[in-house]
Amino acid sequence: MKSFIPYDTLVEDALRGVVETVLRQIAREGILGDHHFYITFRTSDPHVVIPAYLREKYPSDMTIVLQYQYSDLVVSDIGFSVCLSFNNIPESLHIPFKAITGFADPYVKFGLQFHHASDQNAMIVSPLDTSAPSPPKSKHDHPITDKKGSSNVISLDTFRK
């Protein structure tokens, strides 16, 4: 059965809105408490703007950390830019929200994982247990479980017919 309502895309876009809201708050107020953020993105996305040497070093994806040493965080409706230091050289990065594949705040053990539409298991949106070693790579892998044994990964493929 073909659905004419793209629920998977709608859910993914809504959860990317969480990332946008958090980044907007940080841009206004700074990072409060011990929160810090790991943001993983596809460096191969044509709209990502990073220095050539970083794209060469990280040809598919890269994770940045927003905690103590960042500046000029600017958030728009389509993405964000931030200045980070690499080998004591400040560099400006421009990252569209659509290029983000992971977002985590280890302080509160919150995380989201996004898969690009061209990925084999596209549109799997997963809340991550950031203490777990890594998210499953396919719907055939075993889900991540917490210490109580309950699954923390929700695959939208489960709800598809």
Secondary structure, DSSP 4 states (H G I P E B T S, - for coil): ---SS-HHHHHHHHHHHHHHHHHHHHHHH---TT--EEEEEETTSTT-B--HHHHHHSSSEEEEEESSSEEEEEE-SSEEEEEEEETTEEEEEEEEGGGEEEEEEGGGTEEEE---TTSTTTT--EE--TTSS---SSTTSPPPB-TTS-B----GGGG--
